[in-house]
């Protein structure tokens, strides 16, 4: 007879009462074995000293080796870590939720490991616990991590208060752990994501162009830079554009399509998107058309200051006006002059990428 209370749950349709039960145990200082897509883990309230002491004892883990935390949404990283580098946001965008643990500077002291698991049960439990959740694998340190419930409960029966049975782990391999507090990033533990995938993103660059509605100027800049990169067979630079307006899903303006068509560029499939903090966070270089755009981006994310420039700063100009006026609604000749300025600036940017 099991000494730990076991609840069986359907991962595709997790019953809310069981999710609430597991979350309550964790928030209250108890320990619960929970599923993730990698392996089963032991979840504990990271803010509860006694719960952590018990977790260290069960794991037979040195007390100077901290546990990573699981989070249910990316925005939680901003609460638990500080000075988050652009590369971290790139990796979050690519692999979260998923089998990647990122080591960052803690908002408290030292470092903190964070992961957003790709498992509906784990995400719901973490979200409803309303506490920081430490969750190492459900095994004694040094022994194999359990990729199914049978192994997990065999290891932990009687040692934890609750165990959630959701069948086999989808991946069955521990997460890849990357330390982003050092430069260059260092892979601490190879895991479910290949090392070369991590390092390719770490070495890549991302450029974001911003205008008002993302239907004219930023579209021109994005499309032209992509053309230059394609000519050089560069696959290490990601290019995007966005607008500061609330609207999204707009096509490129007719004038923009006409001007770019003369360059052999088709932007008929373009749909505008709003500039968001997440988009800004993962951009190495942010180029805006007007000073007002600069102000808007800094309101979204003050940390972007050292990566934010007026696009016209890179163009050969004879005047002191660094704004590139919006051609929307203007004659085609105005679009052509606008594109000439953008083209000149983008060509110069290409040289430094």
Beta strands, then each sheet from edge to edge (+ up, - down):
strand 1: 5-8
strand 2: 32-34
strand 3: 41-45
strand 4: 69-70
strand 5: 81-82
strand 6: 100-106
strand 7: 111-115
strand 8: 133-137
strand 9: 162-165
strand 10: 176-179
strand 11: 186-189
strand 12: 205-211
strand 13: 237-243
strand 14: 285-288
strand 15: 308-310
sheet 1: 1+ 9+ 2+ 3- 8+ 4- 7- 6+ 5-
sheet 2: 1+ 9+ 2+ 3- 8+ 4- 7- 6+ 10+ 11-
sheet 3: 13+ 12+ 14+ 15+
end
